[in-house]
């Protein structure tokens, strides 16, 4: 979430001062405004998912209990989905930056690389965690030993 927060903040700061090829302020572009809005709500949704998962784990542990298979599947799916939302948010603002995004001195390209690398970690495995959640929800058990 820190990567996505940094990328969104940087995009907003840079966009305020930039102009497009015709000399118009980039901030007045409705396409750019929509990209920022959608990225912001994806980041906020990811934060809510993670906070909710952490609260659920805390409640369980404070009772001295262990998470059930269903709870573990749900929490891992929440985490994987949150990472995916953050990745999508960064990809969108990276695209909004245009060709400037590819230069090494542009911090936005680092955020883009970092979020894509982080999203490949096993804990963020969208497919594996999604399948496990779906299997458990359907009463099939986790199946592949993922939990």
Beta strands, then each sheet from edge to edge (+ up, - down):
end
